[in-house]
Amino acid sequence: MHETVAPASGVNGLARLPGDKSISHRYALLAAIAEGESLIRNYSTGADCRSTLGCLGALGVPVAVEGCEVRIAGRGLEGLREPAGELDAGNSGSTIRMLAGILAGQKFRSRITGDESLSRRPMDRIMLPLRQMGAEVEGRDGRFPPLAIRGGALHAIDYALPVASAQVKTCVLLAGLYADAATTVREPVPTRDHTELALREFGARVEKKGPAITVQPRPALRGRQLRVPSDLSSAAFFLAAALVTPDSSLLVEGVGLNPTRSHLLDFLISMGGKIEIRNLAATGGELAGDLLARSSRLRGGVIEGAATAALIDEIPVLAVLGAASEEGLAVRDARELRLKETDRIATVADNLGRMGAAVEVWEDGFTVPGGQKLRAARLDSFGDHRIAMACAVAALIADGESRIDGAGAAAVSFPEFFETLRRLAR
């Protein structure tokens, strides 16, 4: 599937975006092992989150989906059943990594796999701590999906993450629910804390002291009624489009503004972006609010250290802003980008290069000089949803129509992306 995107004079109107992908995964997983029914409103429409629901159904969890509402009849910590076949995580690294923590505590064997892209993504970061806890976990060539997991009684561990990763942290904390004592995860830098907030909402005991997060075992989890805020990572593409096109005023409603995620807004504002936060409120432990973005003169910036971990999903679209800014964008400490759905350092550089932009690539990042004019080009998502959407933003400021091959990849997180873009961009 391909999409053609024409230059836009502005991005205007009101946008209501799908539920946050990260939060949707976590609510569904915890609802499955809680007691009683949970109702999750504004659940993500992305294929990744549907993969999580599919895996839960294969584990014997009753799941009913009606539009963006999901009802899950929880089966309790011990109520999952052995799947009849392989669990399919599709393209979702979140599904395979986080669900593995729960599977490690089950008294049966399971096997979880994914599509061709996911099968190339290393899983040793979760395999090591789960083995330390007593689970048997095997992968293809010792580190790739499919993963074969034989769970059972787990031991508590005090685990220092070698690399900041919210997914690995979540895997260990979920396994810790099945351990024989309190389990602690120590982060080198803070990552998104959706798991900690969701665990508390469902009734688990979680404590945070400095870089250490500790979960107590065998909690009495209870079903909940929760609403997922709109996805800030999805909103990032529309905010960027509004900032970089010349006559824009865009309001995005009900966006999740968790402090561990909202570094994006701080960074955009530091670049000179005109963004206002309105109607801030808390629901289910998560902050949400409306965002108003207007056309802006962008200076540029540097992303490195802890900021890289905080902005890792948004870096592809920030690279587009870098090219259009006055001073450009430099990204360091981002080796993690090479382990995403694609090598995002390479695929960002490839597509910007097709548009005539200069990009200097390093092993752990890149520099995009500012003040560059983008040419219309034939672009490629390489099967990566965030690359597809970043290409669309770049096409809005090109000198003619651009074609994006593999644009259907956007459905992994945001099936309605191109339809929404056509409605807002003129």
C-alpha positions as CSV (number, residue, x, y, z in Angstrom):
1,M,0.0,0.0,0.0
2,H,1.2,3.5,-0.8
3,E,0.0,7.0,0.0
4,T,0.6,10.3,-1.8
5,V,1.1,13.3,0.4
6,A,1.0,16.8,-1.1
7,P,2.6,20.0,0.5
8,A,0.3,21.8,2.9
9,S,-0.1,25.4,3.8
10,G,-1.3,24.5,7.2
11,V,-2.6,21.9,9.6
12,N,-5.8,23.1,11.3
13,G,-8.8,21.9,13.2
14,L,-9.6,19.5,16.0
15,A,-8.0,16.1,16.4
16,R,-9.2,13.2,18.6
17,L,-6.6,10.5,18.4
18,P,-6.6,6.8,19.4
19,G,-5.8,5.6,22.9
20,D,-2.2,5.4,24.1
21,K,-0.6,2.2,22.8
22,S,1.7,1.8,25.8
23,I,-1.1,2.2,28.4
24,S,-3.5,0.0,26.4
25,H,-1.1,-2.9,26.4
26,R,-0.6,-2.6,30.2
27,Y,-4.3,-2.3,31.1
28,A,-5.2,-5.3,29.0
29,L,-2.5,-7.5,30.5
30,L,-3.3,-6.6,34.0
31,A,-7.1,-6.9,33.4
32,A,-6.5,-10.5,32.2
33,I,-4.8,-11.6,35.5
34,A,-7.2,-9.6,37.7
35,E,-10.3,-10.9,39.4
36,G,-13.6,-9.7,37.8
37,E,-14.4,-7.8,34.7
38,S,-12.6,-4.7,33.4
39,L,-13.9,-2.2,30.9
40,I,-11.2,-0.3,29.0
41,R,-12.5,2.8,27.1
42,N,-10.5,4.4,24.2
43,Y,-8.4,1.3,23.8
44,S,-5.8,1.7,21.1
45,T,-7.0,0.8,17.6
46,G,-3.4,-0.1,16.5
47,A,-2.5,-3.6,15.3
48,D,0.0,-4.0,18.1
49,C,-2.6,-3.7,20.9
50,R,-4.9,-6.0,19.0
51,S,-2.1,-8.6,19.0
52,T,-2.0,-8.4,22.8
53,L,-5.8,-9.0,22.9
54,G,-5.4,-12.0,20.5
55,C,-2.7,-13.5,22.8
56,L,-4.9,-13.1,25.8
57,G,-7.8,-14.8,24.1
58,A,-5.5,-17.7,23.2
59,L,-4.7,-18.0,26.9
60,G,-8.3,-18.5,27.8
61,V,-9.2,-14.9,28.7
62,P,-12.7,-13.8,27.5
63,V,-12.2,-10.6,25.5
64,A,-15.0,-8.6,23.9
65,V,-14.2,-5.6,21.6
66,E,-16.8,-3.1,20.5
67,G,-15.1,-0.2,18.6
68,C,-12.7,1.4,21.1
69,E,-14.2,-0.3,24.1
70,V,-12.7,-3.6,25.4
71,R,-14.3,-5.8,28.1
72,I,-11.9,-8.4,29.7
73,A,-13.2,-11.0,32.1
74,G,-10.1,-11.5,34.3
75,R,-9.1,-15.0,35.2
76,G,-6.8,-14.1,38.2
77,L,-3.1,-14.7,38.6
78,E,-3.4,-18.5,38.3
79,G,-6.3,-18.6,35.8
80,L,-4.6,-18.5,32.4
81,R,-4.7,-21.8,30.4
82,E,-2.1,-23.4,28.3
83,P,-2.5,-22.2,24.7
84,A,-3.3,-24.7,22.0
85,G,-0.7,-23.3,19.6
86,E,1.8,-20.5,19.3
87,L,0.9,-17.1,20.6
88,D,1.3,-14.5,17.9
89,A,2.6,-11.1,18.9
90,G,2.5,-9.8,15.3
91,N,4.8,-6.8,15.0
92,S,4.5,-5.9,18.7
93,G,7.7,-5.9,20.7
94,S,5.6,-4.6,23.6
95,T,3.4,-7.7,23.5
96,I,6.1,-10.3,23.4
97,R,8.4,-8.6,26.0
98,M,5.7,-7.7,28.6
99,L,3.6,-10.9,28.2
100,A,6.7,-13.0,28.6
101,G,6.8,-11.7,32.2
102,I,3.4,-13.1,32.9
103,L,4.0,-16.4,31.0
104,A,7.1,-16.9,33.1
105,G,4.9,-17.3,36.2
106,Q,2.5,-19.8,34.6
107,K,2.6,-23.6,35.3
108,F,2.6,-24.5,31.7
109,R,4.7,-24.3,28.5
110,S,4.0,-21.6,26.0
111,R,5.6,-20.4,22.8
112,I,5.3,-16.9,21.5
113,T,6.3,-15.6,18.1
114,G,5.7,-12.7,15.7
115,D,6.1,-11.5,12.2
116,E,9.3,-11.4,10.2
117,S,10.3,-8.0,11.6
118,L,9.7,-9.0,15.2
119,S,11.6,-12.2,14.7
120,R,14.7,-10.2,14.0
121,R,14.5,-8.3,17.2
122,P,16.7,-9.6,20.1
123,M,15.0,-10.7,23.3
124,D,18.0,-11.5,25.4
125,R,17.3,-8.4,27.6
126,I,14.2,-10.2,29.0
127,M,15.5,-13.7,28.7
128,L,18.4,-13.0,31.2
129,P,16.3,-11.7,34.1
130,L,13.5,-14.3,33.6
131,R,16.1,-17.1,33.8
132,Q,17.5,-15.5,36.9
133,M,14.0,-15.7,38.4
134,G,13.8,-19.5,37.6
135,A,11.9,-19.6,34.3
136,E,13.1,-21.6,31.4
137,V,13.3,-19.4,28.3
138,E,14.7,-20.4,25.0
139,G,15.0,-18.4,21.8
140,R,16.0,-19.0,18.2
141,D,19.8,-18.7,18.0
142,G,19.7,-18.1,21.7
143,R,18.1,-14.7,21.6
144,F,15.5,-14.2,18.9
145,P,11.8,-15.1,18.7
146,P,10.0,-17.5,18.8
147,L,10.5,-17.7,22.5
148,A,9.7,-21.0,24.3
149,I,8.8,-20.4,28.0
150,R,8.3,-22.9,30.7
151,G,7.1,-21.1,33.7
152,G,6.4,-22.0,37.3
153,A,7.5,-20.8,40.8
154,L,9.7,-17.8,40.5
155,H,12.3,-16.3,42.7
156,A,12.5,-12.6,43.6
157,I,15.5,-10.7,42.2
158,D,17.0,-7.3,42.5
159,Y,17.8,-6.4,38.9
160,A,19.7,-3.5,37.5
161,L,18.7,-2.8,33.9
162,P,21.9,-2.7,31.7
163,V,20.0,-0.3,29.3
164,A,17.0,1.9,30.1
165,S,13.9,0.1,28.8
166,A,10.4,0.4,30.0
167,Q,9.5,-2.9,28.3
168,V,12.2,-4.8,30.1
169,K,11.3,-3.1,33.4
170,T,7.6,-4.1,32.8
171,C,8.5,-7.7,32.0
172,V,10.4,-8.1,35.3
173,L,7.8,-6.4,37.4
174,L,5.0,-8.5,35.9
175,A,7.0,-11.7,36.6
176,G,7.6,-10.3,40.1
177,L,3.8,-10.7,40.7
178,Y,4.5,-14.5,40.7
179,A,7.7,-14.4,42.8
180,D,8.4,-15.7,46.3
181,A,9.2,-12.2,47.7
182,A,9.5,-8.6,46.6
183,T,11.1,-8.0,43.2
184,T,13.1,-4.8,42.5
185,V,14.1,-3.2,39.2
186,R,16.8,-0.5,39.1
187,E,16.8,1.9,36.2
188,P,20.0,3.7,34.9
189,V,17.7,6.6,33.9
190,P,13.9,7.0,34.4
191,T,11.7,5.5,31.8
192,R,7.9,5.8,31.3
193,D,6.1,4.7,34.4
194,H,2.8,3.5,33.0
195,T,3.3,0.0,34.5
196,E,3.8,1.3,38.0
197,L,0.7,3.4,37.7
198,A,-1.4,0.6,36.2
199,L,-0.3,-1.9,38.8
200,R,-1.4,0.5,41.6
201,E,-4.8,1.0,39.8
202,F,-5.4,-2.7,39.8
203,G,-4.4,-3.1,43.4
204,A,-0.8,-4.2,43.4
205,R,1.7,-2.7,45.9
206,V,4.5,-0.8,44.2
207,E,7.1,1.4,45.7
208,K,9.6,3.7,44.1
209,K,12.7,4.9,45.9
210,G,15.1,6.8,43.6
211,P,16.0,4.5,40.7
212,A,14.5,1.4,42.4
213,I,11.0,0.2,41.7
214,T,9.8,-2.7,43.9
215,V,6.6,-4.8,43.5
216,Q,5.2,-7.1,46.1
217,P,4.2,-10.6,45.1
218,R,0.8,-12.2,44.9
219,P,-1.4,-9.1,45.0
220,A,-5.2,-9.3,44.9
221,L,-5.7,-7.6,41.6
222,R,-9.3,-6.4,40.9
223,G,-11.0,-5.5,37.6
224,R,-11.4,-1.8,36.9
225,Q,-13.2,0.6,34.6
226,L,-10.5,2.8,33.0
227,R,-10.2,5.2,30.1
228,V,-7.0,5.3,28.1
229,P,-5.7,8.9,27.2
230,S,-4.9,9.6,23.6
231,D,-1.5,8.6,22.5
232,L,1.2,11.4,22.8
233,S,3.5,9.5,20.5
234,S,0.7,9.5,17.8
235,A,0.0,13.2,18.6
236,A,3.7,14.0,18.1
237,F,3.3,13.7,14.3
238,F,0.4,16.1,14.2
239,L,2.0,18.6,16.6
240,A,5.2,18.5,14.5
241,A,3.1,19.0,11.3
242,A,1.4,22.0,12.8
243,L,4.6,23.6,14.1
244,V,6.4,23.2,10.7
245,T,3.7,24.2,8.2
246,P,3.2,28.0,7.8
247,D,-0.5,28.7,8.7
248,S,-1.5,26.2,11.4
249,S,-3.6,26.1,14.5
250,L,-4.3,22.6,15.7
251,L,-6.1,21.4,18.9
252,V,-5.5,17.8,20.0
253,E,-7.9,16.7,22.7
254,G,-7.4,14.4,25.7
255,V,-3.7,13.6,25.2
256,G,-1.8,11.6,27.8
257,L,0.7,13.9,29.5
258,N,2.4,11.5,31.9
259,P,5.5,13.3,33.2
260,T,7.8,10.5,32.0
261,R,6.5,11.0,28.5
262,S,5.9,14.8,28.3
263,H,9.6,15.5,27.8
264,L,8.5,15.7,24.1
265,L,6.5,18.9,24.9
266,D,9.5,20.4,26.8
267,F,11.8,19.7,23.9
268,L,9.4,21.1,21.2
269,I,8.9,24.2,23.3
270,S,12.7,24.5,23.8
271,M,13.0,24.4,20.0
272,G,10.7,27.4,19.8
273,G,7.4,25.5,19.3
274,K,4.2,27.3,20.2
275,I,2.3,24.7,22.3
276,E,-0.3,25.4,25.0
277,I,-1.6,22.8,27.5
278,R,-5.3,23.2,28.4
279,N,-7.8,21.3,30.6
280,L,-5.2,19.3,32.5
281,A,-6.7,16.5,34.7
282,A,-5.9,13.1,36.1
283,T,-7.7,9.8,35.4
284,G,-6.7,6.3,36.4
285,G,-3.4,7.7,37.7
286,E,-2.5,9.2,34.3
287,L,-2.5,12.9,33.5
288,A,-4.2,14.1,30.3
289,G,-5.0,17.4,28.7
290,D,-5.6,19.2,25.4
291,L,-2.8,20.5,23.3
292,L,-2.9,23.6,21.0
293,A,-0.1,23.8,18.5
294,R,0.6,26.7,16.1
295,S,3.0,27.5,13.3
296,S,6.5,28.2,14.8
297,R,10.0,29.4,14.0
298,L,12.1,26.4,15.2
299,R,15.6,26.9,16.4
300,G,16.8,23.3,16.6
301,G,18.3,21.3,19.4
302,V,20.3,18.4,20.8
303,I,19.0,15.1,22.1
304,E,21.4,13.1,24.3
305,G,21.7,11.2,27.5
306,A,18.5,10.7,29.5
307,A,16.6,12.8,27.0
308,T,17.3,10.2,24.3
309,A,15.6,7.5,26.3
310,A,12.7,9.8,27.0
311,L,12.2,10.7,23.3
312,I,13.2,7.5,21.7
313,D,9.9,6.9,19.9
314,E,9.6,10.5,18.7
315,I,13.1,10.9,17.2
316,P,12.1,10.0,13.6
317,V,9.7,12.9,13.4
318,L,12.0,15.2,15.3
319,A,14.6,14.6,12.6
320,V,12.1,16.1,10.1
321,L,11.8,19.2,12.3
322,G,15.6,19.3,12.5
323,A,15.9,19.7,8.8
324,A,13.4,22.5,8.8
325,S,14.8,24.3,11.8
326,E,17.4,27.1,11.9
327,E,20.1,25.2,13.7
328,G,19.3,21.5,13.0
329,L,19.1,18.5,15.3
330,A,21.8,16.3,16.8
331,V,20.9,12.9,18.3
332,R,23.3,11.0,20.5
333,D,23.2,7.9,22.8
334,A,20.5,6.4,20.5
335,R,21.8,2.9,19.7
336,E,18.4,1.6,20.8
337,L,17.0,3.0,17.5
338,R,18.9,0.4,15.6
339,L,16.9,-2.3,17.4
340,K,13.4,-1.1,16.6
341,E,11.1,-2.3,13.9
342,T,13.8,-1.1,11.5
343,D,17.2,0.4,12.1
344,R,15.6,3.9,12.5
345,I,18.9,5.7,12.3
346,A,19.4,4.2,8.8
347,T,15.8,4.5,7.6
348,V,15.5,8.1,8.8
349,A,18.7,9.0,7.0
350,D,17.7,7.1,3.9
351,N,14.3,8.9,3.5
352,L,15.7,12.3,4.3
353,G,18.5,11.7,1.8
354,R,15.9,10.9,-0.9
355,M,14.4,14.3,-0.3
356,G,17.8,15.9,-0.8
357,A,18.6,16.5,2.9
358,A,22.1,16.1,4.3
359,V,22.3,13.7,7.3
360,E,25.5,12.7,9.1
361,V,25.1,9.3,10.6
362,W,26.9,7.9,13.6
363,E,26.8,4.5,15.3
364,D,24.6,5.9,18.1
365,G,22.7,8.7,16.3
366,F,22.9,11.4,13.6
367,T,23.0,15.1,12.8
368,V,20.5,16.8,10.5
369,P,21.7,20.3,9.6
370,G,19.0,23.0,9.7
371,G,17.7,25.3,7.0
372,Q,17.2,22.5,4.4
373,K,14.6,22.5,1.7
374,L,13.0,19.1,1.1
375,R,12.3,17.8,-2.4
376,A,9.4,15.7,-3.3
377,A,10.5,12.0,-3.5
378,R,9.4,8.4,-3.4
379,L,9.8,7.4,0.2
380,D,9.7,4.0,2.0
381,S,8.4,3.1,5.4
382,F,10.5,-0.2,5.3
383,G,7.5,-1.6,7.2
384,D,8.0,0.7,10.2
385,H,4.9,2.6,11.4
386,R,6.9,5.5,12.9
387,I,9.0,5.9,9.7
388,A,5.8,5.9,7.6
389,M,4.3,8.7,9.7
390,A,7.5,10.7,9.9
391,C,7.7,10.6,6.1
392,A,4.2,12.0,5.8
393,V,5.2,15.0,7.9
394,A,8.3,15.5,5.8
395,A,6.1,15.4,2.6
396,L,3.9,18.2,4.0
397,I,6.9,20.6,3.6
398,A,8.4,19.2,0.3
399,D,8.2,21.1,-3.0
400,G,5.7,18.7,-4.6
401,E,3.8,15.5,-4.0
402,S,5.7,12.6,-2.4
403,R,4.8,9.0,-2.5
404,I,5.2,6.8,0.6
405,D,5.6,3.1,-0.1
406,G,4.6,0.7,2.6
407,A,2.3,3.4,4.2
408,G,0.1,0.7,5.6
409,A,2.7,0.1,8.3
410,A,1.1,3.1,10.1
411,A,-1.7,0.7,11.1
412,V,0.6,-0.9,13.6
413,S,-0.1,2.0,16.0
414,F,-2.5,4.4,14.2
415,P,-4.7,2.9,11.5
416,E,-6.5,6.2,11.0
417,F,-3.4,8.2,10.5
418,F,-3.5,9.1,6.8
419,E,-7.3,9.7,6.9
420,T,-6.8,12.1,9.8
421,L,-3.9,13.8,8.1
422,R,-6.0,14.4,4.9
423,R,-8.7,16.0,7.0
424,L,-6.4,18.4,8.9
425,A,-3.8,19.3,6.3
426,R,-4.6,21.7,3.5
